Amino acid sequence: MSPEQRSLTEYWPVFGLRLATPRLTLAPLQDADLVETLDVILGGIHPADRMPFSTPWTDAPRDELIVNTLRYYWTGRGASTPQSWALPFIVRRAGAVVGLQELMGKDFAVTKTVETGSWLGTTHHGDGIGTEMRSAVLQFAFDHLKAQRADSSAFLDNPASIRVSAKLGYRNDGTEVVQRRPGERAVHQRLTLDNSHFVRPGWDVQVRGLPACRAFFG
């Protein structure tokens, strides 16, 4: 096989992982996805008067936001180890990027616990995509990685995210009061889901490429 026909997946097998749902495909974020990813972020992923993230990264000026986003995903990829990994899945519908769904694990071989985080372009809000893409990674975690628990969180003034969690079977796991933006007090709701309480959809996620990259997940 010539160098032109080869792929970085040969050396970083997790790039070959694929998840598929009835409407979506999820694949680990690669550099070739970053232009489209930035376009969606710059087009807006939440109302300007709301901040759904614990770190208000989308408040940065445009040029700074671009650089920070690139650094975050590049650094996260390089820092992932079997003991502490983060895997951002770029989510596509009909070939177009609609959002990103992240799956994370720390000491997963022992804890059997994952965390999730996500964002979705505002033009795709309200169509059930957020539920579908989180359900995809939860099925992947519970059924294929054999996780026992999944954690998430949302601010109390982010009812859309809390509704997604409720539909999937999460229960409340306490709150904490934090400074979200400078001088702004906000209440963060922790959420947790056991495998046995997961409310499954009427479809099964399709998974390809896992055997080659199991070591990535510890």
N, C-alpha and C positions, 0 to 999 in steps of 0.2 A: 504494500500500500504506500502510495507516495505521500510526502508531507502535506500536500494540499488536500488529500482525502482524509487525513487523520484529524482527530478532535482532542481538545483538552480533557474530555471525558475519560480518555485513556489513562490519564494521570490523576484526575480528580473525579472519581466515579460518581459522586453524588450529582454531578451535572446531568447524568443520564436518567435520573429519577423523574417519573411522570405520574401525575394523578389526574383522573378524568371523572367528571360528574355529568349529569344529563346536559348541562349547558356550558360547562367551564372546563378548561385545562389549566393545571397548575404545574409549574416547572421551576426548579431553583433558578434564582435570578443570576443572569450572566451579563457580562459587559455589553453584549449585543442588544440587551433589553433596556439599557439605561436611558437612551434617548427617549424612547416611548414612555418609560417610567417617569422621567422628569417632566415630560409634556403633560402627563396626567396630574402630577403634583402641582405644577405651575398653573394648571387650569382650575385647581381648587379641589380639595378633598374634604372640606368641612366649611360651614358658614363662617364668615369672617368674625362674627361676634361670639362665636363659640370656640372653645379649645378642648378637644377631646383627649389630648395627650398629656401625660404626666410631665414630660419635658416639652415645652411649647416650641418645638423646632420649626413649625411652619410660620412662626412670627418673624423669622429672619428676613431681611431684605432679599430681593430676588437673587442677586449674584451670590450672596452668602448662603442662601438656601441651597442653591445648586451645588456649591463646593461642599457644604456640610453633608448633603445627601450622598454624594459620591464617596466622601471619606467614610461615612457611616457604613455603607454597604461593603466597601473594599476592606475596611478594618475588621468588620464583623466576620467576613469570610476568612481572613487570615488568622483571626484569633480563635476560630472554632477548633475544638479538640474533642475527642471522645468523652472527655470528662465535663466539658462545658461547650455546648454547641448551639448555634442559632442558624436556622435555615429559612431564609425569606423565599417564599414561592411567589413568582409573578403569576397573576391570574389573568387569563385571556378568555374572552367570549367572542366567538366567530373570528378568532385570530387577532382581535384588538385588545390591548391592555386595558383592564377595567380597575385593577387594584392590586394589592399585595397582602398575602396572608403569611405571617411568620409563625414558625413552630420552634420552640426552644426547650432545651433540657440541660439540667445540671446534675452531675453524678447519677445519670439516668439508670445505669446498670443496677444501682442500689435503690434509688428513690422511686423509680417507675412513674415519675411525675413529669409532665410537660406543661409549658405555658404557651399561650397564644396571644398574638397581637395582630392588628390589621388596619388597613385604610382602604378606602374605596372612592373613586372619582365621584364628585357630586352628581354628575349626570346619570349615574348608575344607582343612586340611592333609591330606596323604596321599591325595589324590584325583587327582593329576596336573594340577591346575590351574596350579601354578607353572610346570611345563614348558610347558603349552599357551600361557600368556600370554607367556612369554619367547620361545617359538618364533614367536609372532605378530609381535612387534616386530623380531625378527631377520630374518624374511622381509621385513617392510616395509623394514628398513634395507638389506638386501642386494639385494633385487629391485627395489625402487621408488626408494630414494634412491641406489642404486649404491654403498653402502659396501663396503669391502674387508676391514675388520677390526672386531671387536667385543670389548671388554674388560669384565671383571667381576672380582669378588673375593668371598671368603668366609673367615670364621675357620675354622681346622681343626676346631673343635668344633661346626661347623654342617654335619654330613654331608648333611643333606637338600639344602641349596643346592649343595654340591659334587657330589652325585649328579645334580642337574638339569643342571649344567654338563657333566658327563661324558657324559650321554645325548645332549646336543646337539653334542658334538664338541670342546669346549674342551680346551686343553692347559694344563698348569701353566706359569706365567711368573715363578717366583720367589716368595719369601716376605719378610715384614718382621715384626719384633717391635714391638708397640705397647702402650701403656697403654690398655686398653679402658674400664674403670671405674677410679676412683681406687684406686691401689695394686694393680691387677690386670694381670698380664702376659698377653698373648695373641699368637698367631701368625696373621698374615693371609696367606692364599694368593691371589696374583694369578693370574688366568686370562685366556686370550686365545683368540680363534676367528677363523680366516680363512674367507672365503666358501667356498673350495674344500673345507674340512673340516666345514662345517655339516652335521649329520645331520638331514635334513629329515623331517618327519612325513608321514603319508599323506594330507595335505590341504594346500590352498593358502589362505593368508590372503586374505580379501576386503577390498579397500581402496576407500573412497569419499572424495571431497573433496580429494584431494591436489593436482590442478592449481591450485586457487585459493590454496594456501598453500605452494607450493614455496619461495618467497622466505624463509619462516620458517627453513628449514634451510640457507640459504646456498648 
